[in-house]
Amino acid sequence: MLGGHVLALEVIAGQNLTVPSNRTPAGHYVLVSTSYGQWNTAIKAAMADCSVSWNETLTIRGSPLMFPMWLMPIFSSSSKAIRLEIRASFECGQMLGRGELVGTVETTLEQLLANGGQSGE
């Protein structure tokens, strides 16, 4: 991307995804939020063991920033927070709402890079 930076975030799978309302969803998706915007994976149906395999890469684009260190300056110091939400969707295809929140992980770009992209949760 000319004049900007790109972060490819691989969303692989989720396990033990139980919906708090005990309703049966059409599928689950991951919503990734940064100060630059929001991105979601495709909606995927859960397996019988309440796991979902997305095997998807989200491309997160950032504004052009200074480049003082190796990879960390992709995002400015005020924008390194990353929030991942796993949501249950009760609609197939285009959703009317955001679905029901199943779980969240809040991390930073530094933590993701230090752990090889694994949140540890």
C-alpha positions as a printed Julia matrix, in Angstrom:
121×3 Matrix{Float64}:
   0.0     0.0    0.0
   1.51    3.28  -1.05
   2.01    5.68   1.86
   0.72    3.31   4.54
   1.35    0.08   6.42
  -0.38   -3.26   6.43
  -0.71   -5.86   9.18
  -1.94   -9.34   8.23
  -3.7   -10.93  11.2
  -4.43  -14.65  10.9
  -7.65  -15.73  12.6
  -7.45  -19.51  12.78
  -9.97  -21.07  15.18
 -11.98  -20.79  18.37
 -12.93  -23.48  20.87
 -15.64  -23.88  23.52
 -17.79  -21.16  21.96
 -21.0   -21.19  23.97
 -23.58  -18.49  23.38
 -24.65  -16.79  26.66
 -28.36  -16.65  25.67
 -28.36  -20.39  24.81
 -29.87  -19.55  21.41
 -28.59  -21.5   18.41
 -26.64  -19.17  16.1
 -26.33  -19.48  12.34
 -22.59  -19.03  12.85
 -19.77  -17.14  14.56
 -17.4   -14.43  13.4
 -14.47  -12.47  14.81
 -14.59   -8.67  14.93
 -11.16   -7.0   15.17
 -11.08   -3.36  16.33
  -8.16   -0.93  16.27
  -8.03    2.85  16.22
  -7.95    2.58  12.41
 -11.28    0.79  12.09
 -12.99   -2.59  12.35
 -12.66   -5.78  10.32
 -14.58   -9.06  10.54
 -14.06  -12.59   9.39
 -16.67  -14.51   7.46
 -19.48  -16.09   9.45
 -18.71  -19.78   9.99
 -20.95  -22.44  11.51
 -19.82  -24.1   14.75
 -19.0   -27.79  14.85
 -20.69  -30.23  17.29
 -17.86  -29.61  19.82
 -18.58  -25.82  19.82
 -15.43  -24.99  17.84
 -15.14  -22.86  14.71
 -12.36  -22.86  12.11
 -12.03  -19.56  10.27
  -8.56  -20.04   8.72
  -8.75  -16.49   7.42
  -6.32  -13.58   7.18
  -7.58  -10.06   7.88
  -5.61   -7.25   6.28
  -5.47   -4.29   8.64
  -4.3    -1.08   7.02
  -2.75    1.8    8.92
  -1.95    5.41   8.15
   1.62    6.37   7.2
   3.68    6.82  10.36
   7.28    7.36  11.39
   9.48    4.28  11.21
  11.84    4.46  14.25
  12.1     0.72  15.04
  11.89   -2.55  13.13
   8.18   -3.5   13.01
   6.56   -1.76  15.96
   5.94    1.6   14.27
   3.3     0.15  11.94
   0.88    1.8   14.35
   1.52    4.86  16.49
   1.98    4.43  20.25
  -1.59    5.59  20.88
  -3.07    3.06  18.48
  -1.44   -0.27  19.36
  -4.48   -1.61  21.22
  -6.26   -4.46  19.48
  -9.62   -5.83  20.58
 -10.89   -9.15  19.27
 -14.54  -10.06  19.8
 -16.05  -13.43  18.99
 -19.71  -12.9   18.11
 -22.6   -15.24  17.37
 -24.69  -14.36  14.35
 -28.31  -15.44  14.15
 -28.63  -14.49  10.47
 -27.04  -16.03   7.38
 -25.36  -13.77   4.85
 -25.79  -10.02   5.4
 -26.42   -9.29   9.08
 -28.92   -6.75  10.34
 -27.16   -6.37  13.71
 -23.81   -7.21  15.26
 -24.85  -10.52  16.81
 -24.35  -11.63  20.39
 -21.0   -11.22  22.15
 -19.5   -14.61  23.04
 -16.05  -13.51  24.24
 -13.36  -10.83  23.96
  -9.59  -10.57  24.0
  -7.87   -7.23  24.47
  -4.21   -7.11  23.58
  -1.6    -4.89  21.99
   0.46   -5.16  18.85
   3.55   -5.74  21.03
   1.92   -8.67  22.84
   0.83  -10.3   19.59
   4.31  -10.0   18.12
   6.03  -11.2   21.32
   3.79  -14.3   21.45
   4.09  -15.13  17.77
   0.53  -13.94  17.15
  -1.07  -16.15  19.82
  -3.15  -14.41  22.46
  -2.68  -17.21  24.99
  -6.4   -17.32  25.81
